[in-house]
Amino acid sequence: MTRTNPRLLLSLILSGMLLGGCERLGIPDFTKSSANAEADGKAIGSACRHAGRAIEDCYNLNPNAQRAAVFAGWREMNDYMAEKNIAEVEPKVPPPAPAVEEKPAPKPKRSADKKDKEPVAEDTDKAEQPDDNTTTADAPTTRRRRHSAE
């Protein structure tokens, strides 16, 4: 007669209980999460078909849903509605407007800034003749960039 070690038996029972409680610890199960995602996609697709929406609109309204599951649900509902002669239901809530990404305006180049800042003279004769009231010391000086020796 073979006698089992009680420590081995106890450790096997405890390890089985710990591994069986993974769901309670919040560790996701891949098979369950993928089955839930597929079921959600089919429900979304069938709801879109029942509401009379095109499959492309359904994809755009639900970007996080699995496309294959959405299409499968849409197709199943289409077949069911054709078989039972069920009319489409008009959606009461309008679809949301597509999100438009606003790009910030590009910063103008420095040379373009200088061109914009220079006053445009309407009469070239007036622009060439300096005013008698201003002196050269009062006139703004332009700063020049220093170029590094390469």
DSSP file (Angstrom, degrees, kcal/mol; ACC not computed):
  #  RESIDUE AA STRUCTURE BP1 BP2  ACC     N-H-->O    O-->H-N    N-H-->O    O-->H-N    TCO  KAPPA ALPHA  PHI   PSI    X-CA   Y-CA   Z-CA
    1    1 A M              0   0    0      0, 0.0     2,-0.5     0, 0.0     0, 0.0   0.000 360.0 360.0 360.0 133.5    0.0    0.0    0.0
    2    2 A T        -     0   0    0      0, 0.0     2,-0.5     0, 0.0     0, 0.0  -0.823 360.0-152.8-100.0 132.8    1.2    3.4   -1.0
    3    3 A R        -     0   0    0     -2,-0.5     2,-0.2     0, 0.0     0, 0.0  -0.895  13.6-133.3-107.0 131.0    0.6    6.2    1.4
    4    4 A T        -     0   0    0     -2,-0.5     3,-0.0     1,-0.1     0, 0.0  -0.537  24.5-110.0 -83.8 147.8    0.3    9.7    0.0
    5    5 A N     >  -     0   0    0     -2,-0.2     4,-2.0     1,-0.1     5,-0.2  -0.620  19.1-146.2 -75.6 126.1    2.2   12.6    1.5
    6    6 A P  H  > S+     0   0    0      0, 0.0     4,-2.4     0, 0.0     5,-0.2   0.831  98.1  55.6 -66.3 -30.1   -0.3   14.9    3.3
    7    7 A R  H  > S+     0   0    0      2,-0.2     4,-2.6     1,-0.2     5,-0.2   0.909 108.2  47.9 -67.6 -40.5    1.8   18.0    2.5
    8    8 A L  H  > S+     0   0    0      2,-0.2     4,-2.1     1,-0.2    -1,-0.2   0.918 113.0  48.0 -64.9 -43.2    1.8   17.2   -1.2
    9    9 A L  H  X S+     0   0    0     -4,-2.0     4,-1.9     2,-0.2    -2,-0.2   0.910 113.0  48.0 -64.2 -43.0   -2.0   16.6   -1.1
   10   10 A L  H  X S+     0   0    0     -4,-2.4     4,-2.5     1,-0.2    -2,-0.2   0.901 111.3  50.2 -65.0 -42.3   -2.5   19.9    0.8
   11   11 A S  H  X S+     0   0    0     -4,-2.6     4,-2.3     1,-0.2    -2,-0.2   0.873 110.0  50.9 -66.7 -36.3   -0.3   21.9   -1.6
   12   12 A L  H  X S+     0   0    0     -4,-2.1     4,-1.9     2,-0.2    -1,-0.2   0.895 111.6  47.5 -65.8 -40.5   -2.1   20.5   -4.7
   13   13 A I  H  X S+     0   0    0     -4,-1.9     4,-1.9     2,-0.2    -2,-0.2   0.924 113.9  46.9 -66.8 -44.8   -5.5   21.5   -3.2
   14   14 A L  H  X S+     0   0    0     -4,-2.5     4,-2.4     2,-0.2    -2,-0.2   0.898 111.8  49.8 -65.5 -41.2   -4.3   25.0   -2.3
   15   15 A S  H  X S+     0   0    0     -4,-2.3     4,-2.4     1,-0.2    -1,-0.2   0.877 110.1  51.6 -67.0 -35.6   -2.7   25.6   -5.7
   16   16 A G  H  X S+     0   0    0     -4,-1.9     4,-1.7     2,-0.2    -1,-0.2   0.888 110.8  48.0 -65.1 -39.2   -5.9   24.4   -7.4
   17   17 A M  H  X S+     0   0    0     -4,-1.9     4,-0.9     2,-0.2    -2,-0.2   0.897 112.4  48.8 -68.9 -39.7   -8.0   26.8   -5.3
   18   18 A L  H  < S+     0   0    0     -4,-2.4     3,-0.5     1,-0.2    -2,-0.2   0.917 113.3  45.9 -66.5 -43.3   -5.6   29.7   -6.0
   19   19 A L  H >< S+     0   0    0     -4,-2.4     3,-1.0     1,-0.2    -1,-0.2   0.825 109.4  55.8 -70.6 -29.6   -5.6   29.1   -9.8
   20   20 A G  H 3< S+     0   0    0     -4,-1.7     3,-0.5     1,-0.2    -1,-0.2   0.713 101.2  59.4 -73.0 -20.0   -9.3   28.7   -9.8
   21   21 A G  T 3X  +     0   0    0     -4,-0.9     4,-0.9    -3,-0.5     3,-0.4   0.175  68.6 108.9 -95.0  17.7   -9.8   32.1   -8.2
   22   22 A C  H <>>S+     0   0    0     -3,-1.0     5,-1.7     1,-0.2     4,-0.6   0.847  74.4  58.3 -63.4 -33.4   -8.0   34.1  -11.0
   23   23 A E  H >45S+     0   0    0     -3,-0.5     3,-0.7     1,-0.2    -1,-0.2   0.862 103.7  51.9 -65.1 -34.0  -11.3   35.6  -12.2
   24   24 A R  H 345S+     0   0    0     -3,-0.4    -1,-0.2     1,-0.2    -2,-0.2   0.730 103.4  58.7 -74.7 -20.9  -11.9   37.0   -8.8
   25   25 A L  H 3<5S-     0   0    0     -4,-0.9    -1,-0.2    -3,-0.5    -2,-0.2   0.599 118.2-109.4 -82.8 -11.3   -8.5   38.7   -8.8
   26   26 A G  T <<5 +     0   0    0     -3,-0.7    -3,-0.2    -4,-0.6    -2,-0.1   0.599  66.5 148.2  93.8  12.7   -9.3   40.6  -11.9
   27   27 A I      < -     0   0    0     -5,-1.7    -1,-0.3     1,-0.1    -2,-0.1  -0.721  48.5-124.3 -80.6 120.5   -7.0   38.7  -14.3
   28   28 A P        -     0   0    0      0, 0.0     2,-0.6     0, 0.0     3,-0.1  -0.348  11.1-136.5 -71.4 145.2   -8.8   38.8  -17.7
   29   29 A D     >  -     0   0    0      1,-0.1     4,-2.5    -2,-0.1     5,-0.2  -0.894   8.4-149.4 -99.3 122.5   -9.6   35.6  -19.5
   30   30 A F  H  > S+     0   0    0     -2,-0.6     4,-2.5     1,-0.2     5,-0.2   0.889  93.8  51.0 -62.3 -42.3   -8.7   35.9  -23.2
   31   31 A T  H  > S+     0   0    0      1,-0.2     4,-1.8     2,-0.2    -1,-0.2   0.898 113.4  45.0 -65.9 -38.9  -11.4   33.5  -24.4
   32   32 A K  H  > S+     0   0    0      2,-0.2     4,-2.4     1,-0.2    -1,-0.2   0.909 113.7  48.8 -71.1 -40.8  -14.1   35.2  -22.5
   33   33 A S  H  X S+     0   0    0     -4,-2.5     4,-2.2     2,-0.2    -2,-0.2   0.889 112.8  47.4 -68.0 -37.2  -13.0   38.7  -23.5
   34   34 A S  H  X S+     0   0    0     -4,-2.5     4,-2.0    -5,-0.2    -1,-0.2   0.876 112.0  50.4 -70.5 -35.9  -12.8   37.8  -27.2
   35   35 A A  H  X S+     0   0    0     -4,-1.8     4,-2.2    -5,-0.2    -2,-0.2   0.898 111.4  48.8 -66.9 -39.3  -16.2   36.1  -27.0
   36   36 A N  H  X S+     0   0    0     -4,-2.4     4,-2.5     2,-0.2    -2,-0.2   0.902 110.5  50.7 -65.0 -41.0  -17.7   39.2  -25.4
   37   37 A A  H  X S+     0   0    0     -4,-2.2     4,-2.1     2,-0.2    29,-0.4   0.884 111.7  47.8 -65.2 -38.5  -16.1   41.5  -28.0
   38   38 A E  H  X S+     0   0    0     -4,-2.0     4,-2.3     2,-0.2    -2,-0.2   0.905 111.9  49.0 -68.9 -41.0  -17.5   39.3  -30.8
   39   39 A A  H  X S+     0   0    0     -4,-2.2     4,-2.2     2,-0.2    -2,-0.2   0.900 111.5  49.9 -65.0 -40.0  -21.0   39.2  -29.3
   40   40 A D  H  X S+     0   0    0     -4,-2.5     4,-2.4     2,-0.2    -2,-0.2   0.913 110.1  51.0 -63.5 -42.1  -20.9   43.0  -28.9
   41   41 A G  H  X S+     0   0    0     -4,-2.1     4,-2.5     1,-0.2    -2,-0.2   0.902 110.4  48.5 -62.4 -42.1  -19.8   43.5  -32.5
   42   42 A K  H  X S+     0   0    0     -4,-2.3     4,-2.5     2,-0.2     5,-0.2   0.897 111.7  49.8 -65.4 -39.6  -22.7   41.3  -33.7
   43   43 A A  H  X S+     0   0    0     -4,-2.2     4,-2.0     2,-0.2    -2,-0.2   0.900 111.5  48.9 -65.5 -40.0  -25.2   43.2  -31.6
   44   44 A I  H  X S+     0   0    0     -4,-2.4     4,-2.3     2,-0.2    -2,-0.2   0.928 112.4  48.3 -64.6 -45.2  -23.9   46.5  -32.9
   45   45 A G  H  X S+     0   0    0     -4,-2.5     4,-2.1     1,-0.2    -2,-0.2   0.908 112.5  47.1 -63.2 -43.2  -24.1   45.3  -36.5
   46   46 A S  H  X S+     0   0    0     -4,-2.5     4,-2.3     1,-0.2    -1,-0.2   0.875 111.9  51.0 -68.5 -35.6  -27.6   43.9  -36.1
   47   47 A A  H  X S+     0   0    0     -4,-2.0     4,-1.7    -5,-0.2    -1,-0.2   0.892 109.6  50.6 -67.6 -38.5  -28.8   47.1  -34.4
   48   48 A C  H  <>S+     0   0    0     -4,-2.3     5,-2.7     2,-0.2     4,-0.4   0.908 111.7  47.4 -65.1 -41.1  -27.3   49.2  -37.3
   49   49 A R  H ><5S+     0   0    0     -4,-2.1     3,-1.1     1,-0.2    -2,-0.2   0.902 110.4  51.7 -67.5 -40.2  -29.1   47.1  -39.9
   50   50 A H  H 3<5S+     0   0    0     -4,-2.3    39,-2.8     1,-0.3    -1,-0.2   0.834 109.1  51.5 -65.1 -31.5  -32.4   47.3  -38.0
   51   51 A A  T 3<5S-     0   0    0     -4,-1.7    -1,-0.3    37,-0.2    -2,-0.2   0.510 118.5-113.7 -82.8  -4.6  -32.0   51.1  -37.9
   52   52 A G  T < 5 +     0   0    0     -3,-1.1     2,-0.3    -4,-0.4    -3,-0.2   0.722  64.6 148.5  82.5  21.3  -31.4   51.2  -41.6
   53   53 A R      < -     0   0    0     -5,-2.7    -1,-0.3    -6,-0.2     2,-0.1  -0.633  49.3-113.1 -89.8 148.0  -27.8   52.3  -41.5
   54   54 A A     >  -     0   0    0     -2,-0.3     4,-1.9     1,-0.1     5,-0.1  -0.376  27.1-114.3 -72.8 157.6  -25.2   51.4  -44.0
   55   55 A I  H  > S+     0   0    0      1,-0.2     4,-2.1     2,-0.2     5,-0.1   0.848 116.7  55.6 -64.8 -33.3  -22.4   49.1  -42.9
   56   56 A E  H  > S+     0   0    0      2,-0.2     4,-2.2     1,-0.2    -1,-0.2   0.889 107.0  49.7 -66.4 -38.5  -19.8   51.9  -43.5
   57   57 A D  H  > S+     0   0    0      2,-0.2     4,-2.4     1,-0.2    -1,-0.2   0.885 108.7  53.5 -65.1 -37.0  -21.8   54.2  -41.2
   58   58 A C  H  X S+     0   0    0     -4,-1.9     4,-1.4     1,-0.2    -2,-0.2   0.907 108.8  48.6 -64.3 -41.6  -21.8   51.4  -38.6
   59   59 A Y  H  < S+     0   0    0     -4,-2.1    -1,-0.2     1,-0.2    -2,-0.2   0.917 112.8  48.0 -62.9 -42.9  -18.0   51.1  -38.8
   60   60 A N  H  < S+     0   0    0     -4,-2.2    -2,-0.2     1,-0.2    -1,-0.2   0.853 111.9  48.7 -68.7 -34.4  -17.6   54.9  -38.4
   61   61 A L  H  < S+     0   0    0     -4,-2.4    -1,-0.2     1,-0.3    -2,-0.2   0.760 121.3  35.6 -75.8 -24.1  -20.0   55.1  -35.5
   62   62 A N    ><  +     0   0    0     -4,-1.4     3,-1.0    -5,-0.2    -1,-0.3  -0.640  65.0 161.7-129.5  74.1  -18.3   52.2  -33.7
   63   63 A P  T 3  S+     0   0    0      0, 0.0    -1,-0.1     0, 0.0     4,-0.1   0.735  74.7  55.2 -69.5 -20.9  -14.5   52.4  -34.4
   64   64 A N  T 3  S+     0   0    0      2,-0.1     2,-0.1     3,-0.0    -5,-0.1   0.578  87.8  97.1 -89.2  -8.4  -13.6   50.1  -31.4
   65   65 A A  S <  S-     0   0    0     -3,-1.0     2,-0.4    -6,-0.2   -27,-0.1  -0.460  88.7 -98.1 -80.3 153.4  -15.8   47.2  -32.4
   66   66 A Q     >  -     0   0    0    -29,-0.4     4,-2.3     1,-0.2     5,-0.2  -0.568  28.5-146.8 -70.9 124.9  -14.5   44.3  -34.4
   67   67 A R  H  > S+     0   0    0     -2,-0.4     4,-2.6     1,-0.2     5,-0.2   0.879  95.7  52.3 -63.8 -39.3  -15.3   44.8  -38.0
   68   68 A A  H  > S+     0   0    0      1,-0.2     4,-2.2     2,-0.2    -1,-0.2   0.911 112.1  45.6 -64.8 -40.8  -15.8   41.2  -38.8
   69   69 A A  H  > S+     0   0    0      2,-0.2     4,-2.3     1,-0.2    -2,-0.2   0.882 111.8  52.0 -69.7 -37.6  -18.2   40.7  -36.0
   70   70 A V  H  X S+     0   0    0     -4,-2.3     4,-2.4     2,-0.2    -2,-0.2   0.929 111.8  46.6 -63.3 -44.5  -20.1   43.9  -36.9
   71   71 A F  H  X S+     0   0    0     -4,-2.6     4,-2.8     2,-0.2     5,-0.2   0.904 110.5  52.6 -64.8 -40.4  -20.5   42.7  -40.5
   72   72 A A  H  X S+     0   0    0     -4,-2.2     4,-2.4     1,-0.2    -1,-0.2   0.924 112.3  45.1 -62.0 -43.6  -21.6   39.3  -39.4
   73   73 A G  H  X S+     0   0    0     -4,-2.3     4,-2.2     2,-0.2    -1,-0.2   0.888 113.2  50.5 -66.2 -39.1  -24.3   40.8  -37.2
   74   74 A W  H  X S+     0   0    0     -4,-2.4     4,-2.1     2,-0.2    -2,-0.2   0.917 112.6  46.6 -64.0 -44.0  -25.4   43.2  -39.9
   75   75 A R  H  X S+     0   0    0     -4,-2.8     4,-2.5     2,-0.2    -2,-0.2   0.907 111.5  50.9 -66.7 -42.5  -25.6   40.4  -42.4
   76   76 A E  H  X S+     0   0    0     -4,-2.4     4,-2.3    -5,-0.2    -1,-0.2   0.914 112.6  46.3 -61.5 -42.3  -27.6   38.1  -40.1
   77   77 A M  H  X S+     0   0    0     -4,-2.2     4,-2.8     2,-0.2    -1,-0.2   0.869 110.0  54.3 -68.9 -35.2  -30.0   40.9  -39.3
   78   78 A N  H  X S+     0   0    0     -4,-2.1     4,-2.1     2,-0.2    -2,-0.2   0.935 111.2  45.1 -62.5 -45.9  -30.3   41.7  -43.0
   79   79 A D  H  X S+     0   0    0     -4,-2.5     4,-2.2     2,-0.2    -2,-0.2   0.908 114.4  49.0 -63.3 -42.2  -31.2   38.0  -43.8
   80   80 A Y  H  X S+     0   0    0     -4,-2.3     4,-2.3     1,-0.2    -2,-0.2   0.912 111.8  48.2 -64.9 -43.5  -33.7   37.9  -40.9
   81   81 A M  H  X>S+     0   0    0     -4,-2.8     5,-2.0     1,-0.2     4,-0.7   0.874 112.7  48.5 -67.4 -36.1  -35.4   41.1  -41.9
   82   82 A A  H  <5S+     0   0    0     -4,-2.1    -1,-0.2    -5,-0.2     3,-0.2   0.879 113.0  48.3 -68.7 -37.4  -35.7   40.0  -45.5
   83   83 A E  H  <5S+     0   0    0     -4,-2.2    -2,-0.2     1,-0.2    -1,-0.2   0.892 120.5  35.2 -69.6 -40.4  -37.1   36.6  -44.4
   84   84 A K  H  <5S-     0   0    0     -4,-2.3    -1,-0.2    -5,-0.2    -2,-0.2   0.397 105.7-122.2 -97.0   2.0  -39.7   38.1  -42.0
   85   85 A N  T  <5 +     0   0    0     -4,-0.7     2,-0.5    -3,-0.2    -3,-0.2   0.932  48.9 170.2  55.3  50.3  -40.5   41.2  -44.0
   86   86 A I      < -     0   0    0     -5,-2.0    -1,-0.2    -6,-0.1     2,-0.1  -0.794  27.0-133.5 -94.8 131.1  -39.5   43.5  -41.2
   87   87 A A        -     0   0    0     -2,-0.5     2,-0.1     1,-0.1   -35,-0.0  -0.461  26.5 -99.8 -81.9 155.8  -39.3   47.2  -42.0
   88   88 A E        -     0   0    0     -2,-0.1     2,-0.5   -37,-0.1   -37,-0.2  -0.434  32.3-127.1 -72.5 148.5  -36.4   49.4  -40.9
   89   89 A V        -     0   0    0    -39,-2.8    -1,-0.1    -2,-0.1     3,-0.0  -0.851  21.1-123.0 -98.7 130.3  -36.8   51.6  -37.9
   90   90 A E        -     0   0    0     -2,-0.5     2,-0.2     1,-0.1   -38,-0.1  -0.572  27.2-122.4 -71.8 127.1  -36.0   55.2  -38.3
   91   91 A P        -     0   0    0      0, 0.0    -1,-0.1     0, 0.0   -40,-0.0  -0.535  16.8-159.3 -70.7 134.5  -33.3   56.3  -35.8
   92   92 A K  S    S+     0   0    0     -2,-0.2    -2,-0.0     2,-0.1     0, 0.0   0.726  76.3  66.6 -85.9 -23.7  -34.6   59.2  -33.7
   93   93 A V  S    S-     0   0    0      3,-0.0    -1,-0.1     1,-0.0     0, 0.0  -0.873  88.4-126.6 -99.3 125.2  -31.1   60.4  -32.7
   94   94 A P        -     0   0    0      0, 0.0     3,-0.1     0, 0.0    -2,-0.1  -0.355  33.8 -97.5 -67.9 150.9  -29.1   61.8  -35.6
   95   95 A P        -     0   0    0      0, 0.0   -38,-0.0     0, 0.0   -34,-0.0  -0.385  47.1 -99.5 -66.6 147.5  -25.6   60.3  -36.0
   96   96 A P        -     0   0    0      0, 0.0     3,-0.1     0, 0.0    -3,-0.0  -0.325  40.8-101.5 -67.2 149.8  -22.8   62.3  -34.5
   97   97 A A        -     0   0    0      1,-0.1     3,-0.1    -3,-0.1     2,-0.0  -0.431  45.9 -97.8 -68.0 143.2  -20.8   64.6  -36.7
   98   98 A P        -     0   0    0      0, 0.0     2,-0.3     0, 0.0    -1,-0.1  -0.358  43.0-104.1 -64.3 143.1  -17.5   63.2  -37.7
   99   99 A A        -     0   0    0     -3,-0.1     2,-0.6     1,-0.0     0, 0.0  -0.509  33.5-153.6 -70.6 127.5  -14.6   64.5  -35.6
  100  100 A V        -     0   0    0     -2,-0.3     2,-0.6    -3,-0.1    -1,-0.0  -0.909   9.3-138.1-106.3 124.4  -12.5   67.0  -37.5
  101  101 A E        -     0   0    0     -2,-0.6     2,-0.6     1,-0.0    -2,-0.0  -0.705  14.6-147.4 -83.8 121.8   -9.0   67.4  -36.5
  102  102 A E        -     0   0    0     -2,-0.6    -1,-0.0     3,-0.0     3,-0.0  -0.795   8.8-153.6 -92.3 121.4   -7.9   71.0  -36.3
  103  103 A K        -     0   0    0     -2,-0.6     2,-0.0     1,-0.1    -2,-0.0  -0.766  23.3-112.6 -92.0 136.6   -4.3   71.5  -37.3
  104  104 A P        -     0   0    0      0, 0.0     3,-0.1     0, 0.0    -1,-0.1  -0.371  40.7 -96.6 -65.9 147.9   -2.6   74.5  -35.8
  105  105 A A        -     0   0    0      1,-0.1     2,-0.1    -2,-0.0    -3,-0.0  -0.394  45.5-106.1 -64.1 137.4   -1.7   77.2  -38.3
  106  106 A P        -     0   0    0      0, 0.0    -1,-0.1     0, 0.0    -3,-0.0  -0.377  35.8-107.9 -66.9 143.9    1.9   76.9  -39.4
  107  107 A K        -     0   0    0      1,-0.1     2,-0.0    -3,-0.1     0, 0.0  -0.520  36.8-115.5 -71.6 133.6    4.2   79.5  -38.0
  108  108 A P        -     0   0    0      0, 0.0    -1,-0.1     0, 0.0     2,-0.0  -0.355  32.8-104.7 -69.5 152.0    5.3   82.0  -40.7
  109  109 A K     >  -     0   0    0      1,-0.1     4,-1.7    -2,-0.0     3,-0.2  -0.321  26.5-114.5 -72.2 159.4    8.9   82.1  -41.5
  110  110 A R  H  > S+     0   0    0      1,-0.2     4,-2.1     2,-0.2     5,-0.2   0.866 116.1  55.6 -65.4 -36.0   11.0   85.0  -40.3
  111  111 A S  H  > S+     0   0    0      1,-0.2     4,-1.6     2,-0.2    -1,-0.2   0.873 107.0  50.7 -66.2 -34.0   11.6   86.3  -43.8
  112  112 A A  H  > S+     0   0    0      2,-0.2     4,-2.0     1,-0.2    -1,-0.2   0.858 107.1  55.1 -69.4 -34.6    7.9   86.5  -44.3
  113  113 A D  H  X S+     0   0    0     -4,-1.7     4,-2.1     1,-0.2    -2,-0.2   0.917 106.9  49.9 -63.1 -42.6    7.5   88.4  -41.0
  114  114 A K  H  X S+     0   0    0     -4,-2.1     4,-1.5     1,-0.2    -1,-0.2   0.890 109.5  50.9 -64.9 -38.4   10.0   91.0  -42.1
  115  115 A K  H  < S+     0   0    0     -4,-1.6    -1,-0.2     1,-0.2    -2,-0.2   0.895 111.8  47.5 -65.8 -38.3    8.1   91.5  -45.4
  116  116 A D  H  < S+     0   0    0     -4,-2.0    -1,-0.2     1,-0.2    -2,-0.2   0.837 110.6  52.0 -70.9 -32.1    4.9   91.9  -43.6
  117  117 A K  H  < S+     0   0    0     -4,-2.1    -1,-0.2    -5,-0.2    -2,-0.2   0.758  87.1  94.5 -78.6 -24.3    6.3   94.4  -41.1
  118  118 A E  S  < S-     0   0    0     -4,-1.5     2,-0.1    -5,-0.2    -4,-0.0  -0.505  83.9-117.5 -70.1 131.2    7.8   96.7  -43.7
  119  119 A P        -     0   0    0      0, 0.0     2,-0.7     0, 0.0    -1,-0.1  -0.445  20.6-131.7 -70.2 141.0    5.5   99.5  -44.6
  120  120 A V        -     0   0    0     -2,-0.1     2,-0.4    -4,-0.1     3,-0.1  -0.836  19.2-141.5 -94.6 119.3    4.2   99.6  -48.1
  121  121 A A        -     0   0    0     -2,-0.7     3,-0.1     1,-0.2     4,-0.0  -0.644   8.7-159.3 -84.5 132.7    4.6  103.0  -49.6
  122  122 A E  S    S+     0   0    0     -2,-0.4     2,-0.5     1,-0.2    -1,-0.2   0.862  86.6  39.2 -77.1 -35.3    1.8  104.1  -51.8
  123  123 A D  S  > S-     0   0    0      1,-0.1     4,-1.4    -3,-0.1     3,-0.3  -0.967  71.5-154.6-117.3 123.0    3.9  106.7  -53.5
  124  124 A T  H  > S+     0   0    0     -2,-0.5     4,-1.6     1,-0.2     5,-0.1   0.788  92.8  60.8 -69.9 -26.7    7.6  105.8  -54.2
  125  125 A D  H  > S+     0   0    0      1,-0.2     4,-1.4     2,-0.2    -1,-0.2   0.897 105.9  47.0 -65.9 -39.3    8.7  109.5  -54.1
  126  126 A K  H  4 S+     0   0    0     -3,-0.3    -1,-0.2     1,-0.2    -2,-0.2   0.849 109.8  54.0 -69.9 -33.3    7.6  109.8  -50.5
  127  127 A A  H  < S+     0   0    0     -4,-1.4    -1,-0.2     1,-0.2    -2,-0.2   0.839 108.3  48.9 -71.3 -31.7    9.2  106.6  -49.5
  128  128 A E  H  < S+     0   0    0     -4,-1.6    -1,-0.2     2,-0.1    -2,-0.2   0.817 100.6  71.8 -78.1 -29.8   12.6  107.7  -50.9
  129  129 A Q  S  < S-     0   0    0     -4,-1.4     2,-0.1    -5,-0.1     3,-0.1  -0.762  80.1-137.5 -91.8 123.4   12.7  111.1  -49.2
  130  130 A P        -     0   0    0      0, 0.0     2,-0.1     0, 0.0    -2,-0.1  -0.440  27.5-102.4 -74.3 153.0   13.2  111.0  -45.4
  131  131 A D        -     0   0    0      1,-0.1     3,-0.4    -2,-0.1    -5,-0.0  -0.445  19.0-134.7 -71.1 146.9   11.1  113.3  -43.3
  132  132 A D  S    S+     0   0    0      1,-0.2    -1,-0.1    -2,-0.1     0, 0.0   0.756 101.3  63.0 -73.1 -24.2   12.8  116.4  -42.0
  133  133 A N  S    S+     0   0    0      2,-0.0     2,-0.3     0, 0.0    -1,-0.2   0.785  94.5  68.6 -73.1 -28.1   11.4  115.8  -38.5
  134  134 A T        -     0   0    0     -3,-0.4     2,-0.2     3,-0.0     0, 0.0  -0.684  68.2-153.5 -96.7 146.3   13.2  112.5  -37.9
  135  135 A T     >  -     0   0    0     -2,-0.3     4,-1.0     1,-0.1     3,-0.4  -0.657  32.1-106.8-108.6 169.5   16.9  112.1  -37.5
  136  136 A T  T  4 S+     0   0    0     -2,-0.2    -1,-0.1     1,-0.2    -2,-0.0   0.777 118.6  59.1 -69.1 -24.4   19.0  109.2  -38.2
  137  137 A A  T  4 S+     0   0    0      1,-0.2    -1,-0.2     4,-0.0     4,-0.1   0.831 105.2  49.3 -72.6 -31.3   19.4  108.5  -34.5
  138  138 A D  T  4 S+     0   0    0     -3,-0.4    -1,-0.2     2,-0.1    -2,-0.2   0.715  89.4 100.0 -79.1 -20.4   15.6  108.1  -34.1
  139  139 A A  S  < S-     0   0    0     -4,-1.0     2,-0.2     1,-0.1    -3,-0.0  -0.407  84.2-108.8 -69.2 139.2   15.3  105.8  -37.0
  140  140 A P        -     0   0    0      0, 0.0     2,-0.4     0, 0.0    -1,-0.1  -0.449  30.7-137.7 -69.6 139.0   15.0  102.1  -36.0
  141  141 A T        -     0   0    0     -2,-0.2     2,-0.4    -4,-0.1    -4,-0.0  -0.744  12.2-126.7 -96.5 144.8   18.0  100.1  -36.8
  142  142 A T        -     0   0    0     -2,-0.4     2,-0.4     1,-0.0    -1,-0.0  -0.728  21.4-130.3 -90.0 139.2   17.7   96.6  -38.3
  143  143 A R        -     0   0    0     -2,-0.4     2,-0.4     1,-0.0    -1,-0.0  -0.717  18.0-147.8 -90.2 136.3   19.5   93.9  -36.5
  144  144 A R        -     0   0    0     -2,-0.4     2,-0.3     1,-0.0    -1,-0.0  -0.817  14.8-120.8-104.6 144.3   21.7   91.6  -38.5
  145  145 A R        -     0   0    0     -2,-0.4     2,-0.5     1,-0.0    -1,-0.0  -0.577  20.7-130.4 -81.2 143.2   22.2   88.0  -37.7
  146  146 A R        -     0   0    0     -2,-0.3     2,-0.5     0, 0.0    -1,-0.0  -0.814  18.2-145.2 -93.1 132.0   25.7   86.8  -37.2
  147  147 A H        -     0   0    0     -2,-0.5     2,-0.2     1,-0.0     3,-0.0  -0.809  15.6-125.1 -97.1 134.7   26.6   83.7  -39.1
  148  148 A S        -     0   0    0     -2,-0.5     2,-0.4     1,-0.1    -1,-0.0  -0.505  29.9-106.3 -76.6 146.9   28.9   81.2  -37.5
  149  149 A A              0   0    0     -2,-0.2    -1,-0.1     1,-0.2     0, 0.0  -0.587 360.0 360.0 -75.1 125.7   32.0   80.3  -39.4
  150  150 A E              0   0    0     -2,-0.4    -1,-0.2    -3,-0.0    -2,-0.0   0.427 360.0 360.0-105.5 360.0   31.7   76.9  -40.8
